[in-house]
């Protein structure tokens, strides 16, 4: 592989003589197979040459990302000779990215263990919630995260769960409030803990009366207005996206899916090539809340944007997801990455709204449908709500305008 990077024997020999030559050559061959250009391969080879020489203090290359970061910043590792070297932020970032991708592909990158106290109890509850209650993966993931955070806090006290008292839960929630948690966040965390300890009481490893003693802060029905931008701002947002750069082409397709179909971020990132039925102009959306996909008509504006992305913006990759990272290694976008697609553009346009992430466009979609005269049932079906209770918040935006309609057209998006 090294002889394909350069025609100069001295350059080829330098790469072959450096540490971990086989591992670097294996990774570069993998990058070439997935479609990296010769210039990209040469750049990675140069960075990995420096990485390999720096990581010689770890003979088996089994390191954590923190150790890679320390090496990138020139911090002296145990047994590493010499003084720290000053590096630019770009050099450090390039070192970490390329080293991390190399070690991850080889299976050498170790994740630091962050033990969760009472982990078995948490997994027992998660399994019950999935198999007995039928909760979605997204719901279980959110509950596991909230409960794990509490268990880490309580576990530092070195006490058993059977000794837990409601005053401990109150102290934890008070601590959250001091750190800026809003009332809705406090309510959600308290509900998660109450469900967890109700299950624990039934199983006998938590005080039986604890769950009933946890009182979440009261939330009033429909107390908040939807937090999305006005539809005119959505139109400005779409008009501001370019049509030539691969990133803009990809982002425009994502923004249309968020705004027109009101998809959740995870639903967009899970969208696969097989979900696009071009023959019948249909879009099959894998819902994160629920177990079945939902089918929509593939509107021309959205279909054309996705097609342009597939033909001119999407990197060549065996991955089946529609939206990938543009930098190698090309991986499916994460739901968190969609925040960077939406928020900076809204802020640049000076749009003032409570939330500026991808979920804000879901709110904008629902509000638009209310203004166009949809019933709550139709809006809930469009958004993938499992009950109209989740849709009622949008009704107060334009109550007089609610009326049944036979068809809809969001309009104005070209």
HELIX and SHEET records of a PDB file:
HELIX    1   1 UNK A    2  UNK A    4  5                                   3    
HELIX    2   2 UNK A    9  UNK A   17  1                                   9    
HELIX    3   3 UNK A   21  UNK A   33  1                                  13    
HELIX    4   4 UNK A   38  UNK A   54  1                                  17    
HELIX    5   5 UNK A   55  UNK A   57  5                                   3    
HELIX    6   6 UNK A   65  UNK A   72  1                                   8    
HELIX    7   7 UNK A   89  UNK A  106  1                                  18    
HELIX    8   8 UNK A  119  UNK A  131  1                                  13    
HELIX    9   9 UNK A  137  UNK A  155  1                                  19    
HELIX   10  10 UNK A  161  UNK A  163  5                                   3    
HELIX   11  11 UNK A  166  UNK A  178  1                                  13    
HELIX   12  12 UNK A  183  UNK A  203  1                                  21    
HELIX   13  13 UNK A  210  UNK A  213  1                                   4    
HELIX   14  14 UNK A  231  UNK A  239  1                                   9    
HELIX   15  15 UNK A  246  UNK A  260  1                                  15    
HELIX   16  16 UNK A  265  UNK A  269  1                                   5    
HELIX   17  17 UNK A  273  UNK A  275  5                                   3    
HELIX   18  18 UNK A  300  UNK A  308  1                                   9    
HELIX   19  19 UNK A  309  UNK A  313  3                                   5    
HELIX   20  20 UNK A  337  UNK A  348  1                                  12    
HELIX   21  21 UNK A  358  UNK A  371  1                                  14    
HELIX   22  22 UNK A  376  UNK A  383  1                                   8    
HELIX   23  23 UNK A  388  UNK A  390  5                                   3    
HELIX   24  24 UNK A  392  UNK A  397  5                                   6    
HELIX   25  25 UNK A  399  UNK A  401  5                                   3    
SHEET    1   A 2 UNK A  63  UNK A  64  0                                        
SHEET    2   A 2 UNK A 109  UNK A 110  1                                        
SHEET    1   B 3 UNK A 276  UNK A 277  0                                        
SHEET    2   B 3 UNK A 282  UNK A 286 -1                                        
SHEET    3   B 3 UNK A 293  UNK A 297 -1                                        
END                                                                             
